[in-house]
Amino acid sequence: MFHREHENSFREIDCLSCANCCKTTSPIFISTDIERISKTLKMKTGEFIDTYLRMDEEGDYVLQKSPCSFLLDDNTCLIYEDRPKACREYPHTDRKNMTGILALTLRNTLVCPAVLRIFQVFSREFRK
């Protein structure tokens, strides 16, 4: 059901008209993300980390500030082709095993209107 509603929601909701995820939250940057994006920006990895990232409480690299430094005025992404894995997978509603990330997905209803719509449909289906 999640997968069907994922497809339906993203047919109706245009991410570029929203970009709330890029404006309010930070993805986790894994080492391969850092290396790839640094190369794209023609920066050394240390320089990229110092300029854009900080380490969070869990020891993960995240953005120093919001909105994302790579979000352009038209809500497109400067590094879209090389964006972090977490951005590529967001909002995670098309994963095969949703049960393992239901808490995360529920939190994402506060950020992403498509996820909120999925949960609203899901909720209506269970009330029947």
The first five atom37 places (N, CA, C, CB, O) and aatype in JSON, in Angstrom:
{
  "aatype": [12, 13, 8, 1, 6, 8, 6, 2, 15, 13, 1, 6, 9, 3, 4, 10, 15, 4, 0, 2, 4, 4, 11, 16, 16, 15, 14, 9, 13, 9, 15, 16, 3, 9, 6, 1, 9, 15, 11, 16, 10, 11, 12, 11, 16, 7, 6, 13, 9, 3, 16, 18, 10, 1, 12, 3, 6, 6, 7, 3, 18, 19, 10, 5, 11, 15, 14, 4, 15, 13, 10, 10, 3, 3, 2, 16, 4, 10, 9, 18, 6, 3, 1, 14, 11, 0, 4, 1, 6, 18, 14, 8, 16, 3, 1, 11, 2, 12, 16, 7, 9, 10, 0, 10, 16, 10, 1, 2, 16, 10, 19, 4, 14, 0, 19, 10, 1, 9, 13, 5, 19, 13, 15, 1, 6, 13, 1, 11],
  "atom_mask": [
    [1, 1, 1, 1, 1],
    [1, 1, 1, 1, 1],
    [1, 1, 1, 1, 1],
    [1, 1, 1, 1, 1],
    [1, 1, 1, 1, 1],
    [1, 1, 1, 1, 1],
    [1, 1, 1, 1, 1],
    [1, 1, 1, 1, 1],
    [1, 1, 1, 1, 1],
    [1, 1, 1, 1, 1],
    [1, 1, 1, 1, 1],
    [1, 1, 1, 1, 1],
    [1, 1, 1, 1, 1],
    [1, 1, 1, 1, 1],
    [1, 1, 1, 1, 1],
    [1, 1, 1, 1, 1],
    [1, 1, 1, 1, 1],
    [1, 1, 1, 1, 1],
    [1, 1, 1, 1, 1],
    [1, 1, 1, 1, 1],
    [1, 1, 1, 1, 1],
    [1, 1, 1, 1, 1],
    [1, 1, 1, 1, 1],
    [1, 1, 1, 1, 1],
    [1, 1, 1, 1, 1],
    [1, 1, 1, 1, 1],
    [1, 1, 1, 1, 1],
    [1, 1, 1, 1, 1],
    [1, 1, 1, 1, 1],
    [1, 1, 1, 1, 1],
    [1, 1, 1, 1, 1],
    [1, 1, 1, 1, 1],
    [1, 1, 1, 1, 1],
    [1, 1, 1, 1, 1],
    [1, 1, 1, 1, 1],
    [1, 1, 1, 1, 1],
    [1, 1, 1, 1, 1],
    [1, 1, 1, 1, 1],
    [1, 1, 1, 1, 1],
    [1, 1, 1, 1, 1],
    [1, 1, 1, 1, 1],
    [1, 1, 1, 1, 1],
    [1, 1, 1, 1, 1],
    [1, 1, 1, 1, 1],
    [1, 1, 1, 1, 1],
    [1, 1, 1, 0, 1],
    [1, 1, 1, 1, 1],
    [1, 1, 1, 1, 1],
    [1, 1, 1, 1, 1],
    [1, 1, 1, 1, 1],
    [1, 1, 1, 1, 1],
    [1, 1, 1, 1, 1],
    [1, 1, 1, 1, 1],
    [1, 1, 1, 1, 1],
    [1, 1, 1, 1, 1],
    [1, 1, 1, 1, 1],
    [1, 1, 1, 1, 1],
    [1, 1, 1, 1, 1],
    [1, 1, 1, 0, 1],
    [1, 1, 1, 1, 1],
    [1, 1, 1, 1, 1],
    [1, 1, 1, 1, 1],
    [1, 1, 1, 1, 1],
    [1, 1, 1, 1, 1],
    [1, 1, 1, 1, 1],
    [1, 1, 1, 1, 1],
    [1, 1, 1, 1, 1],
    [1, 1, 1, 1, 1],
    [1, 1, 1, 1, 1],
    [1, 1, 1, 1, 1],
    [1, 1, 1, 1, 1],
    [1, 1, 1, 1, 1],
    [1, 1, 1, 1, 1],
    [1, 1, 1, 1, 1],
    [1, 1, 1, 1, 1],
    [1, 1, 1, 1, 1],
    [1, 1, 1, 1, 1],
    [1, 1, 1, 1, 1],
    [1, 1, 1, 1, 1],
    [1, 1, 1, 1, 1],
    [1, 1, 1, 1, 1],
    [1, 1, 1, 1, 1],
    [1, 1, 1, 1, 1],
    [1, 1, 1, 1, 1],
    [1, 1, 1, 1, 1],
    [1, 1, 1, 1, 1],
    [1, 1, 1, 1, 1],
    [1, 1, 1, 1, 1],
    [1, 1, 1, 1, 1],
    [1, 1, 1, 1, 1],
    [1, 1, 1, 1, 1],
    [1, 1, 1, 1, 1],
    [1, 1, 1, 1, 1],
    [1, 1, 1, 1, 1],
    [1, 1, 1, 1, 1],
    [1, 1, 1, 1, 1],
    [1, 1, 1, 1, 1],
    [1, 1, 1, 1, 1],
    [1, 1, 1, 1, 1],
    [1, 1, 1, 0, 1],
    [1, 1, 1, 1, 1],
    [1, 1, 1, 1, 1],
    [1, 1, 1, 1, 1],
    [1, 1, 1, 1, 1],
    [1, 1, 1, 1, 1],
    [1, 1, 1, 1, 1],
    [1, 1, 1, 1, 1],
    [1, 1, 1, 1, 1],
    [1, 1, 1, 1, 1],
    [1, 1, 1, 1, 1],
    [1, 1, 1, 1, 1],
    [1, 1, 1, 1, 1],
    [1, 1, 1, 1, 1],
    [1, 1, 1, 1, 1],
    [1, 1, 1, 1, 1],
    [1, 1, 1, 1, 1],
    [1, 1, 1, 1, 1],
    [1, 1, 1, 1, 1],
    [1, 1, 1, 1, 1],
    [1, 1, 1, 1, 1],
    [1, 1, 1, 1, 1],
    [1, 1, 1, 1, 1],
    [1, 1, 1, 1, 1],
    [1, 1, 1, 1, 1],
    [1, 1, 1, 1, 1],
    [1, 1, 1, 1, 1],
    [1, 1, 1, 1, 1],
    [1, 1, 1, 1, 1]
  ],
  "atom_positions": [
    [[0.81, -1.2, 0.0], [0.0, 0.0, 0.0], [0.86, 1.27, 0.0], [-0.93, 0.0, 1.2], [0.56, 2.22, -0.72]],
    [[1.92, 1.28, 0.81], [2.8, 2.44, 0.85], [3.35, 2.75, -0.53], [3.95, 2.21, 1.84], [3.4, 3.91, -0.94]],
    [[3.75, 1.72, -1.24], [4.36, 1.94, -2.55], [3.38, 2.53, -3.55], [4.92, 0.63, -3.08], [3.73, 3.41, -4.32]],
    [[2.15, 2.04, -3.52], [1.12, 2.58, -4.41], [0.87, 4.05, -4.08], [-0.19, 1.77, -4.29], [0.8, 4.9, -4.97]],
    [[0.73, 4.33, -2.8], [0.46, 5.72, -2.39], [1.67, 6.62, -2.6], [0.03, 5.76, -0.94], [1.52, 7.82, -2.84]],
    [[2.86, 6.06, -2.51], [4.07, 6.83, -2.83], [3.97, 7.34, -4.27], [5.37, 5.96, -2.64], [4.16, 8.53, -4.53]],
    [[3.66, 6.43, -5.18], [3.53, 6.81, -6.6], [2.42, 7.84, -6.79], [3.25, 5.56, -7.47], [2.61, 8.83, -7.48]],
    [[1.26, 7.61, -6.19], [0.14, 8.54, -6.32], [0.48, 9.92, -5.76], [-1.09, 7.98, -5.6], [0.18, 10.94, -6.38]],
    [[1.09, 9.94, -4.59], [1.42, 11.22, -3.94], [2.4, 12.04, -4.76], [1.99, 10.97, -2.56], [2.24, 13.25, -4.9]],
    [[3.41, 11.38, -5.28], [4.41, 12.13, -6.03], [3.96, 12.47, -7.45], [5.7, 11.34, -6.09], [4.61, 13.26, -8.13]],
    [[2.86, 11.89, -7.89], [2.24, 12.36, -9.13], [1.5, 13.68, -8.87], [1.28, 11.28, -9.71], [1.4, 14.53, -9.75]],
    [[0.97, 13.82, -7.66], [0.17, 14.99, -7.32], [0.96, 16.13, -6.69], [-0.92, 14.59, -6.39], [0.58, 17.29, -6.83]],
    [[2.03, 15.82, -6.02], [2.78, 16.83, -5.28], [4.11, 17.08, -5.96], [3.0, 16.4, -3.8], [4.89, 16.15, -6.2]],
    [[4.36, 18.34, -6.28], [5.58, 18.73, -6.98], [6.64, 19.15, -5.95], [5.31, 19.89, -7.98], [6.49, 20.16, -5.26]],
    [[7.69, 18.36, -5.86], [8.76, 18.65, -4.9], [9.37, 20.03, -5.11], [9.84, 17.59, -4.98], [9.74, 20.71, -4.15]],
    [[9.49, 20.45, -6.36], [10.11, 21.74, -6.65], [9.27, 22.93, -6.18], [10.37, 21.87, -8.12], [9.8, 24.02, -5.98]],
    [[7.99, 22.72, -6.0], [7.16, 23.81, -5.48], [7.22, 23.87, -3.95], [5.7, 23.63, -5.93], [6.72, 24.82, -3.34]],
    [[7.84, 22.89, -3.34], [7.91, 22.8, -1.88], [9.35, 22.95, -1.38], [7.33, 21.47, -1.4], [9.71, 23.97, -0.8]],
    [[10.15, 21.93, -1.6], [11.55, 21.88, -1.16], [11.7, 22.05, 0.36], [12.36, 22.96, -1.86], [12.76, 22.45, 0.84]],
    [[10.65, 21.74, 1.11], [10.71, 21.9, 2.56], [11.8, 21.04, 3.19], [9.37, 21.56, 3.17], [12.41, 21.44, 4.18]],
    [[12.04, 19.86, 2.63], [13.1, 19.0, 3.16], [14.45, 19.71, 3.08], [13.15, 17.65, 2.39], [15.25, 19.63, 4.01]],
    [[14.7, 20.4, 1.98], [15.97, 21.11, 1.8], [16.04, 22.39, 2.64], [16.16, 21.46, 0.32], [17.12, 22.86, 2.97]],
    [[14.88, 22.92, 2.97], [14.83, 24.17, 3.74], [14.91, 23.95, 5.24], [13.56, 24.92, 3.41], [15.32, 24.84, 5.98]],
    [[14.52, 22.76, 5.71], [14.37, 22.58, 7.16], [15.18, 21.45, 7.78], [12.96, 22.35, 7.46], [15.38, 21.45, 8.99]],
    [[15.64, 20.5, 6.98], [16.35, 19.35, 7.54], [17.67, 19.15, 6.83], [15.5, 18.08, 7.46], [17.9, 19.68, 5.74]],
    [[18.53, 18.37, 7.43], [19.81, 18.05, 6.8], [19.9, 16.55, 6.57], [20.99, 18.54, 7.66], [19.53, 15.76, 7.43]],
    [[20.41, 16.19, 5.41], [20.71, 14.77, 5.21], [21.97, 14.41, 5.97], [20.86, 14.44, 3.71], [22.75, 15.28, 6.36]],
    [[22.17, 13.13, 6.17], [23.46, 12.63, 6.66], [24.35, 12.47, 5.44], [23.3, 11.27, 7.46], [23.94, 11.93, 4.41]],
    [[25.58, 12.95, 5.56], [26.56, 12.82, 4.48], [27.51, 11.68, 4.84], [27.35, 14.16, 4.26], [28.25, 11.77, 5.82]],
    [[27.49, 10.61, 4.04], [28.43, 9.51, 4.25], [29.71, 9.81, 3.47], [27.81, 8.14, 3.81], [29.73, 10.72, 2.63]],
    [[30.76, 9.06, 3.74], [32.06, 9.37, 3.15], [32.03, 9.4, 1.62], [33.09, 8.35, 3.6], [32.67, 10.26, 1.01]],
    [[31.29, 8.5, 1.0], [31.23, 8.52, -0.46], [30.51, 9.77, -0.98], [30.52, 7.26, -0.99], [30.86, 10.27, -2.05]],
    [[29.53, 10.26, -0.24], [28.87, 11.53, -0.6], [29.88, 12.67, -0.54], [27.67, 11.82, 0.35], [29.97, 13.48, -1.47]],
    [[30.61, 12.72, 0.55], [31.58, 13.8, 0.76], [32.62, 13.81, -0.35], [32.26, 13.66, 2.13], [32.95, 14.86, -0.9]],
    [[33.14, 12.64, -0.67], [34.16, 12.55, -1.73], [33.59, 12.97, -3.08], [34.7, 11.11, -1.82], [34.22, 13.73, -3.81]],
    [[32.4, 12.48, -3.42], [31.78, 12.77, -4.71], [31.45, 14.26, -4.85], [30.51, 11.93, -4.89], [31.75, 14.87, -5.88]],
    [[30.84, 14.83, -3.82], [30.44, 16.24, -3.89], [31.66, 17.14, -3.88], [29.5, 16.59, -2.71], [31.7, 18.15, -4.59]],
    [[32.66, 16.8, -3.08], [33.9, 17.58, -3.06], [34.51, 17.64, -4.45], [34.91, 16.98, -2.06], [34.94, 18.7, -4.9]],
    [[34.55, 16.51, -5.11], [35.11, 16.43, -6.46], [34.3, 17.31, -7.42], [35.13, 14.97, -6.97], [34.87, 18.05, -8.22]],
    [[32.98, 17.22, -7.33], [32.11, 18.03, -8.19], [32.35, 19.52, -7.97], [30.63, 17.71, -7.92], [32.38, 20.3, -8.93]],
    [[32.54, 19.91, -6.73], [32.76, 21.32, -6.39], [34.22, 21.74, -6.52], [32.27, 21.6, -4.99], [34.58, 22.88, -6.25]],
    [[35.07, 20.78, -6.93], [36.51, 21.02, -7.07], [37.12, 21.53, -5.77], [36.76, 22.02, -8.2], [37.88, 22.5, -5.74]],
    [[36.76, 20.84, -4.69], [37.27, 21.16, -3.35], [37.95, 19.92, -2.78], [36.12, 21.65, -2.41], [37.63, 18.79, -3.16]],
    [[38.87, 20.14, -1.88], [39.43, 19.02, -1.11], [38.36, 18.61, -0.1], [40.79, 19.41, -0.39], [37.56, 19.44, 0.33]],
    [[38.37, 17.33, 0.27], [37.32, 16.86, 1.18], [37.34, 17.62, 2.5], [37.47, 15.36, 1.44], [36.28, 17.95, 3.04]],
    [[38.51, 17.89, 3.03], [38.61, 18.64, 4.29], [38.03, 20.04, 4.16], [0.0, 0.0, 0.0], [37.37, 20.53, 5.08]],
    [[38.27, 20.67, 3.04], [37.73, 22.0, 2.79], [36.2, 21.95, 2.68], [38.34, 22.6, 1.49], [35.51, 22.82, 3.21]],
    [[35.68, 20.93, 2.01], [34.24, 20.76, 1.9], [33.61, 20.58, 3.28], [33.9, 19.55, 0.99], [32.61, 21.21, 3.61]],
    [[34.22, 19.71, 4.08], [33.71, 19.46, 5.43], [33.74, 20.75, 6.25], [34.54, 18.36, 6.14], [32.74, 21.09, 6.89]],
    [[34.86, 21.46, 6.23], [34.98, 22.69, 7.01], [33.99, 23.76, 6.56], [36.39, 23.24, 6.9], [33.47, 24.52, 7.38]],
    [[33.72, 23.82, 5.27], [32.85, 24.86, 4.72], [31.37, 24.57, 4.93], [33.12, 25.01, 3.24], [30.6, 25.48, 5.24]],
    [[30.97, 23.31, 4.78], [29.54, 23.0, 4.73], [29.01, 22.09, 5.84], [29.25, 22.37, 3.45], [27.81, 22.1, 6.12]],
    [[29.87, 21.31, 6.47], [29.36, 20.26, 7.36], [29.77, 20.46, 8.81], [29.85, 18.92, 6.89], [30.69, 21.21, 9.13]],
    [[29.06, 19.76, 9.68], [29.4, 19.65, 11.1], [29.07, 18.23, 11.51], [28.64, 20.72, 11.98], [28.33, 17.53, 10.82]],
    [[29.6, 17.81, 12.63], [29.29, 16.49, 13.14], [28.15, 16.62, 14.17], [30.55, 15.82, 13.78], [28.22, 17.45, 15.07]],
    [[27.12, 15.8, 14.02], [25.99, 15.86, 14.95], [26.24, 15.0, 16.18], [24.7, 15.41, 14.25], [27.32, 14.42, 16.35]],
    [[25.23, 14.92, 17.04], [25.35, 14.2, 18.32], [25.63, 12.71, 18.13], [24.08, 14.37, 19.12], [26.22, 12.08, 19.01]],
    [[25.21, 12.14, 17.01], [25.44, 10.72, 16.75], [26.75, 10.46, 16.03], [24.29, 10.15, 15.94], [27.08, 9.31, 15.73]],
    [[27.5, 11.52, 15.74], [28.77, 11.36, 15.03], [28.64, 11.33, 13.52], [0.0, 0.0, 0.0], [29.57, 10.91, 12.83]],
    [[27.5, 11.77, 13.0], [27.28, 11.82, 11.56], [27.54, 13.23, 11.04], [25.85, 11.36, 11.2], [27.3, 14.21, 11.74]],
    [[28.02, 13.31, 9.81], [28.17, 14.61, 9.17], [26.82, 15.08, 8.64], [29.2, 14.55, 8.02], [26.13, 14.35, 7.93]],
    [[26.46, 16.31, 9.0], [25.24, 16.96, 8.54], [25.6, 18.39, 8.14], [24.12, 16.93, 9.65], [26.71, 18.85, 8.39]],
    [[24.65, 19.07, 7.52], [24.89, 20.45, 7.12], [25.06, 21.36, 8.33], [23.74, 20.95, 6.24], [24.45, 21.15, 9.37]],
    [[25.9, 22.37, 8.17], [26.09, 23.35, 9.24], [24.86, 24.22, 9.43], [27.3, 24.22, 8.93], [24.58, 24.68, 10.54]],
    [[24.11, 24.45, 8.35], [22.99, 25.38, 8.45], [21.84, 24.96, 7.55], [23.43, 26.79, 8.09], [21.99, 24.14, 6.64]],
    [[20.69, 25.53, 7.83], [19.51, 25.37, 6.98], [19.08, 26.76, 6.54], [18.34, 24.62, 7.73], [19.25, 27.71, 7.31]],
    [[18.54, 26.92, 5.36], [18.33, 25.89, 4.36], [19.65, 25.38, 3.79], [17.46, 26.41, 3.24], [20.71, 25.97, 4.02]],
    [[19.58, 24.31, 3.05], [20.75, 23.7, 2.45], [21.48, 24.72, 1.58], [20.35, 22.46, 1.61], [20.86, 25.46, 0.82]],
    [[22.78, 24.76, 1.7], [23.61, 25.69, 0.92], [23.52, 25.43, -0.58], [25.05, 25.59, 1.36], [23.85, 26.31, -1.37]],
    [[23.08, 24.26, -0.96], [23.02, 23.9, -2.38], [21.63, 24.09, -2.99], [23.44, 22.46, -2.56], [21.42, 23.82, -4.17]],
    [[20.68, 24.57, -2.17], [19.33, 24.85, -2.65], [19.34, 26.21, -3.35], [18.3, 24.83, -1.48], [19.7, 27.22, -2.75]],
    [[18.94, 26.22, -4.61], [18.92, 27.45, -5.39], [17.58, 28.16, -5.24], [19.2, 27.15, -6.88], [16.62, 27.58, -4.72]],
    [[17.51, 29.4, -5.69], [16.3, 30.21, -5.53], [15.05, 29.6, -6.16], [16.52, 31.57, -6.12], [13.94, 29.85, -5.7]],
    [[15.23, 28.8, -7.2], [14.09, 28.17, -7.86], [13.78, 26.78, -7.29], [14.34, 28.06, -9.36], [13.06, 25.99, -7.9]],
    [[14.33, 26.48, -6.12], [14.15, 25.21, -5.4], [14.82, 24.02, -6.09], [12.68, 24.92, -5.25], [14.54, 22.88, -5.74]],
    [[15.68, 24.28, -7.05], [16.47, 23.19, -7.63], [17.75, 23.06, -6.82], [16.78, 23.45, -9.14], [18.07, 23.91, -5.98]],
    [[18.48, 21.99, -7.08], [19.68, 21.67, -6.31], [20.92, 21.86, -7.17], [19.61, 20.24, -5.77], [21.02, 21.32, -8.27]],
    [[21.86, 22.62, -6.66], [23.12, 22.86, -7.35], [23.88, 21.57, -7.63], [23.99, 23.81, -6.54], [24.57, 21.46, -8.64]],
    [[23.76, 20.6, -6.73], [24.52, 19.35, -6.85], [23.6, 18.15, -7.08], [25.37, 19.12, -5.59], [23.92, 17.03, -6.67]],
    [[22.46, 18.38, -7.71], [21.43, 17.34, -7.83], [21.97, 16.01, -8.32], [20.35, 17.81, -8.76], [21.65, 14.97, -7.74]],
    [[22.77, 16.0, -9.36], [23.29, 14.75, -9.91], [24.22, 14.04, -8.93], [24.03, 15.01, -11.21], [24.42, 12.83, -9.03]],
    [[24.8, 14.78, -8.01], [25.75, 14.22, -7.05], [25.27, 14.33, -5.61], [27.09, 14.9, -7.19], [26.07, 14.18, -4.68]],
    [[24.0, 14.6, -5.41], [23.46, 14.83, -4.07], [23.69, 13.61, -3.17], [21.95, 15.15, -4.15], [23.91, 12.5, -3.66]],
    [[23.64, 13.83, -1.85], [23.87, 12.73, -0.91], [22.86, 11.59, -1.08], [23.8, 13.25, 0.53], [21.74, 11.79, -1.56]],
    [[23.28, 10.41, -0.68], [22.42, 9.22, -0.73], [21.12, 9.46, 0.02], [23.16, 8.0, -0.13], [20.05, 9.06, -0.44]],
    [[21.2, 10.12, 1.17], [20.0, 10.39, 1.97], [19.0, 11.26, 1.2], [20.38, 11.08, 3.29], [17.79, 11.07, 1.33]],
    [[19.49, 12.2, 0.41], [18.6, 13.03, -0.42], [18.0, 12.21, -1.55], [19.37, 14.24, -0.99], [16.82, 12.36, -1.88]],
    [[18.81, 11.34, -2.13], [18.32, 10.5, -3.23], [17.17, 9.6, -2.76], [19.47, 9.64, -3.8], [16.23, 9.34, -3.51]],
    [[17.25, 9.13, -1.53], [16.27, 8.18, -1.0], [15.08, 8.84, -0.3], [16.94, 7.24, -0.05], [14.06, 8.19, -0.08]],
    [[15.21, 10.11, 0.06], [14.16, 10.8, 0.79], [12.88, 10.86, -0.04], [14.62, 12.22, 1.18], [12.97, 11.09, -1.25]],
    [[11.73, 10.67, 0.53], [11.4, 10.49, 1.94], [11.31, 9.03, 2.39], [10.11, 11.18, 2.24], [10.69, 8.74, 3.41]],
    [[11.89, 8.14, 1.65], [12.01, 6.72, 2.02], [10.7, 5.94, 1.93], [12.54, 6.61, 3.41], [10.63, 4.81, 2.42]],
    [[9.69, 6.5, 1.33], [8.39, 5.83, 1.27], [8.27, 4.82, 0.14], [7.3, 6.85, 1.14], [7.21, 4.23, -0.06]],
    [[9.34, 4.62, -0.6], [9.31, 3.61, -1.65], [10.2, 2.41, -1.31], [9.73, 4.21, -2.98], [10.51, 1.59, -2.18]],
    [[10.62, 2.32, -0.06], [11.43, 1.17, 0.37], [10.6, -0.1, 0.41], [12.05, 1.44, 1.75], [9.38, -0.06, 0.57]],
    [[11.28, -1.22, 0.25], [10.59, -2.51, 0.28], [10.05, -2.83, 1.66], [11.51, -3.62, -0.19], [8.92, -3.3, 1.8]],
    [[10.85, -2.58, 2.69], [10.44, -2.92, 4.05], [10.2, -1.64, 4.85], [11.52, -3.79, 4.75], [11.11, -1.09, 5.46]],
    [[8.97, -1.18, 4.83], [8.61, 0.06, 5.52], [8.51, -0.11, 7.03], [7.31, 0.58, 4.98], [8.64, 0.86, 7.77]],
    [[8.27, -1.32, 7.5], [8.05, -1.51, 8.93], [9.27, -1.11, 9.76], [7.7, -2.96, 9.22], [9.12, -0.68, 10.9]],
    [[10.45, -1.22, 9.21], [11.66, -0.88, 9.95], [11.87, 0.61, 10.11], [0.0, 0.0, 0.0], [12.67, 1.04, 10.95]],
    [[11.17, 1.42, 9.31], [11.38, 2.87, 9.38], [10.08, 3.65, 9.58], [12.07, 3.35, 8.11], [9.98, 4.81, 9.19]],
    [[9.09, 3.01, 10.18], [7.81, 3.69, 10.37], [7.93, 4.94, 11.25], [6.81, 2.74, 10.98], [7.28, 5.94, 10.98]],
    [[8.75, 4.88, 12.29], [8.91, 6.05, 13.16], [9.53, 7.22, 12.38], [9.79, 5.7, 14.39], [9.08, 8.36, 12.5]],
    [[10.55, 6.93, 11.59], [11.17, 7.96, 10.76], [10.16, 8.51, 9.75], [12.4, 7.39, 10.02], [10.08, 9.72, 9.55]],
    [[9.41, 7.63, 9.14], [8.43, 8.05, 8.15], [7.35, 8.92, 8.79], [7.79, 6.83, 7.47], [6.91, 9.9, 8.2]],
    [[6.93, 8.57, 9.98], [5.95, 9.38, 10.7], [6.51, 10.78, 10.98], [5.53, 8.69, 12.02], [5.8, 11.77, 10.82]],
    [[7.77, 10.86, 11.4], [8.41, 12.18, 11.62], [8.46, 12.98, 10.31], [9.84, 12.0, 12.19], [8.34, 14.21, 10.33]],
    [[8.64, 12.28, 9.2], [8.72, 12.97, 7.91], [7.39, 13.59, 7.48], [9.19, 12.01, 6.85], [7.37, 14.41, 6.57]],
    [[6.28, 13.21, 8.12], [5.0, 13.85, 7.82], [5.03, 15.32, 8.2], [3.85, 13.14, 8.55], [4.25, 16.12, 7.67]],
    [[5.92, 15.69, 9.1], [6.05, 17.09, 9.53], [6.85, 17.91, 8.53], [6.7, 17.16, 10.9], [6.84, 19.14, 8.59]],
    [[7.54, 17.25, 7.62], [8.42, 17.92, 6.67], [7.88, 17.85, 5.24], [9.81, 17.3, 6.71], [7.91, 18.84, 4.51]],
    [[7.38, 16.69, 4.87], [7.05, 16.42, 3.46], [5.54, 16.24, 3.26], [7.78, 15.17, 2.98], [4.95, 15.32, 3.83]],
    [[4.91, 17.1, 2.46], [3.47, 16.96, 2.23], [3.1, 15.64, 1.55], [2.99, 18.11, 1.39], [1.99, 15.15, 1.74]],
    [[3.99, 15.08, 0.77], [3.7, 13.79, 0.13], [3.61, 12.68, 1.17], [4.78, 13.44, -0.92], [2.74, 11.81, 1.09]],
    [[4.5, 12.7, 2.15], [4.46, 11.7, 3.22], [3.2, 11.88, 4.05], [5.73, 11.79, 4.12], [2.55, 10.9, 4.43]],
    [[2.85, 13.12, 4.34], [1.61, 13.38, 5.08], [0.42, 12.81, 4.32], [1.43, 14.9, 5.32], [-0.46, 12.19, 4.92]],
    [[0.37, 13.03, 3.02], [-0.73, 12.51, 2.21], [-0.77, 10.98, 2.26], [-0.59, 12.98, 0.75], [-1.84, 10.39, 2.39]],
    [[0.38, 10.34, 2.18], [0.45, 8.88, 2.25], [-0.15, 8.39, 3.57], [1.91, 8.39, 2.11], [-0.94, 7.45, 3.58]],
    [[0.24, 9.04, 4.68], [-0.29, 8.63, 5.98], [-1.78, 8.91, 6.1], [0.46, 9.35, 7.1], [-2.5, 8.13, 6.73]],
    [[-2.25, 9.99, 5.52], [-3.68, 10.28, 5.56], [-4.47, 9.2, 4.81], [-3.97, 11.66, 4.96], [-5.51, 8.75, 5.3]],
    [[-3.99, 8.8, 3.65], [-4.65, 7.74, 2.89], [-4.58, 6.43, 3.66], [-4.0, 7.57, 1.49], [-5.57, 5.71, 3.77]],
    [[-3.42, 6.14, 4.2], [-3.2, 4.93, 4.98], [-4.16, 4.89, 6.17], [-1.73, 4.87, 5.47], [-4.76, 3.86, 6.46]],
    [[-4.3, 6.02, 6.85], [-5.19, 6.13, 8.01], [-6.65, 5.9, 7.6], [-5.03, 7.5, 8.68], [-7.38, 5.18, 8.29]],
    [[-7.07, 6.5, 6.51], [-8.45, 6.31, 6.03], [-8.72, 4.85, 5.69], [-8.72, 7.2, 4.79], [-9.8, 4.33, 5.99]],
    [[-7.76, 4.2, 5.07], [-7.93, 2.79, 4.7], [-8.11, 1.9, 5.93], [-6.71, 2.31, 3.89], [-8.91, 0.96, 5.91]],
    [[-7.38, 2.2, 6.99], [-7.48, 1.37, 8.2], [-8.74, 1.64, 9.0], [-6.28, 1.59, 9.07], [-9.14, 0.8, 9.8]],
    [[-9.36, 2.79, 8.81], [-10.6, 3.1, 9.51], [-11.81, 2.44, 8.87], [-10.81, 4.59, 9.57], [-12.87, 2.36, 9.48]],
    [[-11.66, 1.97, 7.65], [-12.8, 1.34, 6.94], [-13.15, 0.01, 7.54], [-12.48, 1.15, 5.46], [-14.08, -0.65, 7.08]]
  ]
}
